[in-house]
């Protein structure tokens, strides 16, 4: 009975977030409860630079427009690497999986979290259009310690709005996104700068398809 109620509540919340912007996330809440400052400003996808959208999708989930929540080939490879290395699985998280984690779950890697993250990613992918999924992801991701959402990130790192991000700035943000507590998008060190250069080249040569985001 409790499980059925919990599932119903989750489905209701996910459906609600198709139309209403999430006011916070589990990660933002954890930061606030620990006493850390949280910077967050919502912006619609229409007001986010296409350069940033393309850089992030190419970097984080190049098959975003081709799967419905989980990229099983990448996930199986990550599981195999985890078994050889020991510890929880790393990598292979699609944008829907990362959105589920950041919005509802905890950050520590574990098979239990993956077991919850995967069905959540499918549910969200079934109830949200691709554009909405990406909009929420870009608005709740952490881009620097305590800085959430691409609008706050653009202002924090470059003192501009998200709509004005150019290809180089977008590449730096995409390079820093997997580890924003170590990589600084606004003042990148040599490794982050090199990652950003490679990302910018990759976006120019083999960008991820975005036909599910920008219709011709």
C-alpha positions in Angstrom: 0.0 0.0 0.0 2.8 2.4 1.0 4.7 1.6 -2.2 1.6 2.2 -4.4 1.1 5.6 -2.7 4.7 6.6 -3.1 4.6 5.7 -6.8 1.5 7.7 -7.2 3.0 10.7 -5.5 6.1 10.5 -7.7 4.0 10.3 -10.9 1.9 13.2 -9.8 5.0 15.4 -9.1 6.7 14.4 -12.4 3.5 15.2 -14.3 3.2 18.6 -12.4 6.7 19.5 -13.4 5.8 19.2 -17.0 3.9 22.4 -16.6 5.3 24.0 -13.5 9.0 24.8 -13.0 10.5 22.9 -10.0 11.1 25.4 -7.2 14.1 23.5 -6.0 15.9 20.1 -6.3 17.3 17.6 -3.9 20.8 18.9 -4.5 19.8 22.5 -3.9 17.9 21.5 -0.8 20.9 19.6 0.5 23.1 22.6 0.0 20.7 24.9 1.7 20.3 22.5 4.7 24.1 22.4 5.1 24.2 26.2 5.4 25.8 26.8 2.0 24.6 29.6 -0.2 22.5 28.7 -3.2 22.3 30.9 -6.3 19.5 29.9 -8.7 17.7 31.7 -11.5 15.3 30.0 -13.9 15.4 30.8 -17.6 13.3 29.3 -20.4 15.0 27.2 -23.1 14.2 29.9 -25.7 16.5 32.2 -23.7 19.5 29.8 -23.5 22.2 30.1 -26.2 22.0 27.3 -28.8 25.8 27.1 -28.5 25.4 26.1 -24.9 22.6 23.6 -25.7 24.7 21.9 -28.4 27.9 21.8 -26.3 26.1 20.2 -23.3 24.2 17.6 -25.3 27.3 16.7 -27.3 29.3 16.4 -24.1 26.8 14.8 -21.8 24.4 12.7 -23.9 25.1 12.7 -27.6 22.2 10.3 -28.3 19.7 12.4 -26.3 17.4 12.8 -29.3 17.6 9.0 -30.1 16.8 7.3 -26.8 14.0 7.4 -24.3 15.7 7.8 -21.0 18.6 5.3 -20.9 21.4 4.4 -23.3 21.8 0.8 -22.4 25.0 0.2 -24.4 26.8 2.9 -22.5 25.3 1.8 -19.2 26.5 -1.8 -19.6 30.0 -0.6 -20.4 30.0 1.5 -17.3 28.8 -1.4 -15.2 31.6 -3.6 -16.5 34.2 -0.9 -15.8 32.8 -0.6 -12.2 33.1 -4.3 -11.6 36.7 -4.4 -12.8 37.6 -1.2 -10.8 35.4 -1.8 -7.7 32.9 0.6 -6.4 29.8 2.2 -7.9 29.2 2.7 -11.6 30.5 5.9 -13.2 29.6 7.6 -16.4 26.9 6.6 -19.0 24.3 8.7 -17.2 22.0 10.2 -19.8 20.5 13.7 -19.4 17.2 12.1 -18.2 19.1 10.0 -15.6 21.1 13.1 -14.4 17.9 15.1 -14.2 16.3 12.4 -12.1 19.3 12.3 -9.8 19.6 16.0 -9.4 15.9 16.6 -9.0 14.9 13.7 -6.7 17.8 11.6 -5.5 21.1 11.7 -3.6 24.5 12.3 -5.2 26.6 9.4 -3.9 27.1 6.7 -6.5 25.6 3.3 -5.8 23.7 0.5 -7.6 20.7 1.3 -5.4 20.6 4.9 -6.8 20.9 3.6 -10.3 18.1 1.1 -9.7 15.8 4.1 -8.8 17.3 6.5 -11.3 16.6 4.3 -14.3 12.8 3.9 -14.0 12.5 7.6 -13.0 14.3 8.5 -16.2 11.9 6.4 -18.2 8.8 7.9 -16.4 10.1 11.5 -17.0 10.9 10.7 -20.6 7.4 9.4 -21.1 5.7 12.4 -19.5 8.0 15.3 -20.6 8.8 16.4 -24.1 12.5 16.4 -24.9 12.6 20.2 -24.8 11.1 20.2 -21.3 13.6 17.6 -20.1 16.6 19.6 -21.4 15.1 22.9 -20.0 14.8 21.4 -16.5 18.2 19.8 -16.6 20.0 23.0 -17.6 18.1 24.9 -14.9 18.9 22.6 -12.0 22.4 21.4 -12.8 25.2 22.7 -10.6 27.7 24.8 -12.6 29.9 26.0 -9.7 29.8 25.4 -6.0 26.3 26.6 -5.0 25.5 27.9 -8.4 22.5 26.2 -10.0 21.0 26.7 -13.4 22.6 28.1 -16.5 21.3 31.6 -16.1 23.0 31.9 -12.6 26.1 30.2 -14.1 26.4 32.6 -17.1 26.2 35.5 -14.7 28.6 34.0 -12.2 31.3 33.0 -14.6 30.9 35.6 -17.4 28.6 38.3 -16.1 26.2 37.8 -19.0 22.8 36.2 -19.5 22.5 32.6 -20.7 21.3 33.8 -24.1 24.6 35.5 -24.8 27.0 32.6 -24.3 29.3 32.2 -27.2 30.9 28.9 -28.5 34.0 29.2 -26.3 32.1 30.0 -23.1 29.7 27.2 -23.8 32.5 24.7 -24.3 34.1 25.8 -21.0 30.8 25.4 -19.2 30.2 21.9 -20.8 33.8 20.9 -19.8 33.3 22.0 -16.2 29.8 20.5 -15.8 30.8 17.0 -14.8 32.9 18.3 -11.9 32.0 22.0 -11.1 33.7 21.9 -7.7 37.0 21.2 -9.3 36.7 22.7 -12.8 36.1 26.4 -13.1 34.3 27.4 -16.3 35.0 31.1 -16.0 38.7 30.8 -15.0 39.7 27.4 -16.4 43.0 25.8 -15.5 45.1 24.1 -18.2 43.2 20.7 -18.0 39.8 22.3 -18.2 40.9 24.7 -20.9 42.2 21.7 -23.0 38.9 19.8 -22.4 37.0 22.9 -23.6 39.1 23.2 -26.7 38.5 19.6 -27.6 34.8 20.0 -26.9 34.6 23.1 -29.1 36.3 21.2 -31.9 33.9 18.2 -31.4 30.9 20.4 -31.6 32.1 21.9 -34.9 33.0 18.5 -36.4 30.5 16.1 -35.0 27.7 17.8 -33.1 25.0 15.8 -31.4 21.7 15.9 -33.4 19.2 18.3 -31.9 16.2 17.7 -34.2 14.1 16.9 -31.1 14.9 20.3 -29.6 15.0 22.7 -32.6 12.5 21.9 -35.3 13.2 22.9 -38.8 
